[in-house]
């Protein structure tokens, strides 16, 4: 059998493309015709469409009125030198308990009443500097944010205090903080001894007289160098003492904002969803009515 020439192959490809194009055009016309028929069908049954759509809007507004308003705010915390993953685990535990509706366990973890635990709608953890580190690195001591939704705006301040205490009571966190505190205190004590030693050498240099003046153990003394070393050690000591004073498991960077107006629910969203659902139900109802009408006409013609 002879192989098809190049011209025949091109002709075959062109024919196939034309067939595909015609099918696409035909399909588009069918969709357009279906849309036009649906439009005129709904237009003919406009009282039903309007009535059911208004009913959906009314139900949406009723749902809005019965939905409990909530307030959303964020808390930014700066932890000690502890992996942020551990704090995320603590917050995730609370989030799961809240989603599960386990008020008793939430109240036990936060040391609040079950009634106040019921005021928590949701709680989420978010790292602030997560995009600034490499994928294979871990966040340690980086600020993080806690997004909270509450049903009572006056509960933000007590809830913030409860969250801080919740982290402070964690045994691992407290031990880690205590170990860091002891480390800083040891460094500070060592610096104090070094500063005292340098001060002693400076006093000895001043007290020396005669041919040995300016030498200690055969080494020449440079008062300027001694004062510089003393100042550097004192600066390090002050820096470590400042770190020790600020050393806590977590520190509040930005607290919750006590909102006056609820974040949600949004009445426009409920009305829009109600209108869409009502219109969709009206479309189904119109199709059913039209089917019944055609069925009655067919039955009459058969008689």
C-alpha positions as CSV (number, residue, x, y, z in Angstrom):
1,X,0.0,0.0,0.0
2,X,1.3,3.4,-1.0
3,X,2.1,5.9,1.8
4,X,0.1,9.2,1.7
5,X,1.9,12.1,0.3
6,X,2.7,15.3,2.3
7,X,-0.1,17.1,0.6
8,X,-2.6,14.4,1.5
9,X,-1.5,14.5,5.1
10,X,-2.0,18.3,5.2
11,X,-5.4,17.9,3.6
12,X,-6.4,15.3,6.2
13,X,-5.3,17.6,9.0
14,X,-7.2,20.5,7.6
15,X,-10.4,18.4,7.3
16,X,-10.0,17.2,10.9
17,X,-9.6,20.8,12.2
18,X,-12.6,21.9,10.2
19,X,-14.7,19.2,11.7
20,X,-13.6,20.1,15.2
21,X,-14.3,23.8,14.6
22,X,-17.8,23.0,13.3
23,X,-18.6,20.9,16.3
24,X,-17.4,23.7,18.6
25,X,-19.6,26.2,16.8
26,X,-22.6,23.9,17.0
27,X,-22.0,23.3,20.7
28,X,-21.8,27.1,21.2
29,X,-25.1,27.6,19.4
30,X,-26.8,25.0,21.4
31,X,-25.6,26.6,24.6
32,X,-26.8,30.0,23.4
33,X,-30.2,28.6,22.4
34,X,-30.5,26.9,25.8
35,X,-29.7,30.1,27.5
36,X,-32.3,32.1,25.4
37,X,-35.0,29.5,26.1
38,X,-34.2,29.5,29.8
39,X,-34.4,33.3,29.9
40,X,-37.8,33.5,28.2
41,X,-39.0,30.6,30.4
42,X,-38.1,32.5,33.6
43,X,-39.5,35.7,32.1
44,X,-42.8,34.0,31.4
45,X,-42.8,32.6,35.0
46,X,-41.5,35.8,36.6
47,X,-44.0,35.9,39.5
48,X,-42.7,32.5,40.6
49,X,-39.1,33.5,40.2
50,X,-39.6,36.8,42.0
51,X,-41.6,35.2,44.8
52,X,-39.1,32.4,45.6
53,X,-36.1,34.7,45.2
54,X,-37.7,37.2,47.7
55,X,-38.4,34.2,50.0
56,X,-34.7,33.3,49.8
57,X,-33.7,36.8,50.7
58,X,-36.1,36.8,53.6
59,X,-34.7,33.5,54.9
60,X,-31.2,34.9,54.5
61,X,-32.1,37.9,56.6
62,X,-33.7,35.6,59.2
63,X,-30.4,33.6,59.4
64,X,-28.5,36.8,59.8
65,X,-30.7,37.9,62.7
66,X,-30.3,34.5,64.4
67,X,-26.6,34.3,63.9
68,X,-24.5,35.3,67.0
69,X,-22.3,38.4,66.3
70,X,-18.6,38.0,66.8
71,X,-15.5,40.2,67.1
72,X,-12.1,39.5,65.5
73,X,-8.8,40.8,66.8
74,X,-5.1,39.8,66.8
75,X,-2.4,39.4,69.5
76,X,1.3,39.7,68.7
77,X,3.7,38.0,71.0
78,X,7.5,37.8,71.2
79,X,8.7,34.5,72.8
80,X,11.9,33.6,74.5
81,X,14.5,31.5,72.7
82,X,12.0,28.6,72.2
83,X,10.9,27.1,68.9
84,X,7.8,28.7,67.5
85,X,6.6,25.2,66.5
86,X,6.0,24.5,70.2
87,X,3.8,27.6,70.6
88,X,2.0,26.7,67.5
89,X,1.2,23.3,69.0
90,X,-0.2,24.9,72.1
91,X,-2.4,27.2,70.1
92,X,-3.5,24.4,67.8
93,X,-4.5,22.3,70.8
94,X,-6.8,25.1,72.0
95,X,-8.2,25.6,68.5
96,X,-9.1,21.9,68.2
97,X,-10.8,22.0,71.6
98,X,-12.8,25.1,70.6
99,X,-13.9,23.6,67.3
100,X,-14.9,20.4,69.1
101,X,-17.0,22.4,71.5
102,X,-15.2,21.1,74.6
103,X,-15.8,24.0,76.8
104,X,-14.8,22.2,80.0
105,X,-11.3,21.4,78.7
106,X,-10.8,24.9,77.2
107,X,-11.8,26.3,80.6
108,X,-9.4,24.0,82.4
109,X,-6.4,24.8,80.1
110,X,-7.0,28.6,80.3
111,X,-8.1,28.6,83.9
112,X,-11.4,30.4,83.0
113,X,-15.1,29.5,83.6
114,X,-16.9,27.3,81.1
115,X,-19.2,30.2,80.4
116,X,-16.3,32.4,79.3
117,X,-14.9,29.4,77.3
118,X,-18.1,29.5,75.3
119,X,-17.4,33.1,74.3
120,X,-14.5,31.8,72.1
121,X,-15.5,31.3,68.5
122,X,-12.1,30.5,67.0
123,X,-8.4,30.8,67.6
124,X,-5.6,30.6,65.0
125,X,-1.8,30.7,65.1
126,X,0.3,32.6,62.4
127,X,4.1,33.1,62.1
128,X,5.1,36.7,61.2
129,X,8.6,36.0,59.9
130,X,7.9,32.7,58.3
131,X,8.7,33.9,54.8
132,X,12.0,35.4,55.8
133,X,13.8,32.2,56.7
134,X,15.0,29.3,54.5
135,X,12.8,26.3,54.0
136,X,15.1,24.0,56.0
137,X,15.4,26.4,58.9
138,X,13.4,26.6,62.1
139,X,11.9,29.7,63.7
140,X,13.2,30.2,67.2
141,X,12.1,33.1,69.4
142,X,10.5,34.9,66.4
143,X,7.3,37.0,67.0
144,X,4.0,35.3,66.1
145,X,0.4,36.3,65.9
146,X,-2.7,34.8,67.4
147,X,-6.0,35.6,65.5
148,X,-9.0,35.2,67.7
149,X,-12.8,35.5,67.2
150,X,-14.9,36.1,70.3
151,X,-18.6,36.5,70.9
152,X,-18.0,39.2,73.6
153,X,-15.7,42.2,72.9
154,X,-15.2,42.9,76.6
155,X,-13.6,39.4,77.0
156,X,-10.5,40.3,75.0
157,X,-8.5,41.7,77.9
158,X,-9.2,38.7,80.3
159,X,-8.6,36.3,77.4
160,X,-5.2,37.9,76.7
161,X,-4.2,37.5,80.3
162,X,-5.4,33.9,80.2
163,X,-3.4,33.1,77.1
164,X,-0.2,34.5,78.6
165,X,-0.7,32.5,81.8
166,X,-1.4,29.4,79.6
167,X,2.0,29.7,78.0
168,X,3.7,30.5,81.3
169,X,2.3,27.4,82.9
170,X,3.9,25.1,80.3
171,X,6.6,23.1,82.1
172,X,8.9,22.9,79.1
173,X,8.6,26.6,78.5
174,X,9.3,27.5,82.1
175,X,12.3,25.2,82.4
176,X,13.7,26.6,79.2
177,X,13.3,30.1,80.4
178,X,14.8,29.3,83.8
179,X,17.8,27.7,82.1
180,X,18.4,30.8,80.0
181,X,18.0,33.0,83.1
182,X,20.6,31.0,85.0
183,X,22.9,31.2,82.0
184,X,22.6,35.0,81.8
185,X,23.1,35.3,85.5
186,X,26.3,33.2,85.3
187,X,27.7,35.4,82.5
188,X,26.9,38.5,84.5
189,X,28.6,37.2,87.6
190,X,31.7,36.3,85.5
191,X,31.8,39.8,84.0
192,X,31.5,41.4,87.4
193,X,34.6,39.4,88.5
194,X,36.5,40.4,85.4
195,X,35.7,44.1,85.9
196,X,36.7,43.8,89.5
197,X,40.0,42.2,88.5
198,X,40.7,45.0,86.0
199,X,39.9,47.6,88.6
200,X,42.3,46.0,91.0
201,X,45.0,46.1,88.3
202,X,44.4,49.8,87.7
203,X,44.6,50.5,91.4
204,X,47.9,48.5,91.6
205,X,49.3,50.5,88.7
206,X,48.5,53.8,90.5
207,X,50.1,52.6,93.7
208,X,53.4,51.5,92.1
209,X,56.4,53.7,92.8
210,X,60.1,53.8,91.8
211,X,61.8,52.0,89.0
212,X,59.0,49.4,88.8
213,X,56.4,52.0,88.0
214,X,54.2,51.0,85.1
215,X,55.1,47.3,85.2
216,X,53.2,44.3,86.6
217,X,54.9,40.9,86.4
218,X,57.4,42.3,84.0
219,X,54.7,43.5,81.5
220,X,54.2,47.2,80.8
221,X,50.8,48.6,81.7
222,X,48.7,50.7,79.4
223,X,46.1,52.6,81.4
224,X,44.2,53.5,78.2
225,X,43.8,49.8,77.3
226,X,42.7,48.9,80.9
227,X,40.0,51.6,80.8
228,X,38.8,50.4,77.4
229,X,38.6,46.8,78.5
230,X,36.7,47.8,81.6
231,X,34.2,49.9,79.6
232,X,33.6,47.0,77.1
233,X,33.0,44.5,79.9
234,X,30.7,47.0,81.6
235,X,28.7,47.5,78.4
236,X,28.4,43.7,78.0
237,X,27.2,43.4,81.6
238,X,24.6,46.1,81.1
239,X,23.4,44.4,77.9
240,X,23.0,41.0,79.6
241,X,21.3,42.5,82.6
242,X,18.8,44.1,80.3
243,X,18.2,40.8,78.6
244,X,17.7,39.2,82.0
245,X,15.1,41.8,83.0
246,X,13.2,41.2,79.8
247,X,13.5,37.5,79.9
248,X,10.0,36.0,79.9
249,X,8.4,33.0,78.2
250,X,6.4,35.4,76.0
251,X,6.0,39.2,75.9
252,X,3.1,41.1,74.5
253,X,4.1,43.2,71.5
254,X,0.6,44.3,70.3
255,X,-2.4,43.4,72.4
256,X,-6.0,42.7,71.4
257,X,-7.9,45.7,70.2
258,X,-11.2,46.1,72.1
259,X,-13.6,46.5,69.2
260,X,-16.9,48.4,69.5
261,X,-18.6,47.0,66.4
262,X,-18.9,43.3,65.5
263,X,-16.8,41.9,62.7
264,X,-19.5,39.6,61.5
265,X,-21.9,38.4,60.4
266,X,-22.3,40.6,57.3
267,X,-25.9,41.2,56.4
268,X,-25.0,41.8,52.7
269,X,-23.4,38.4,52.5
270,X,-26.5,36.7,54.0
271,X,-28.8,38.5,51.7
272,X,-26.7,37.7,48.6
273,X,-26.5,34.0,49.5
274,X,-30.2,34.0,50.2
275,X,-31.0,35.6,46.8
276,X,-28.7,33.2,44.9
277,X,-30.3,30.1,46.6
278,X,-33.8,31.5,46.1
279,X,-33.2,32.1,42.4
280,X,-31.8,28.6,41.9
281,X,-34.7,27.1,43.7
282,X,-37.1,29.2,41.6
283,X,-35.4,27.9,38.4
284,X,-35.9,24.3,39.5
285,X,-39.5,25.0,40.4
286,X,-40.1,26.6,37.0
287,X,-38.6,23.6,35.2
288,X,-41.0,21.3,37.2
289,X,-44.0,23.4,36.4
290,X,-43.1,23.5,32.7
291,X,-42.6,19.8,32.7
292,X,-46.1,19.3,34.3
293,X,-47.6,21.7,31.8
294,X,-46.2,19.8,28.8
295,X,-47.3,16.5,30.4
296,X,-50.9,17.8,30.7
297,X,-50.9,19.1,27.1
298,X,-49.7,15.7,25.9
299,X,-52.5,14.0,27.8
300,X,-55.1,16.3,26.4
301,X,-53.9,15.6,22.8
302,X,-54.1,11.9,23.4
303,X,-57.7,12.2,24.4
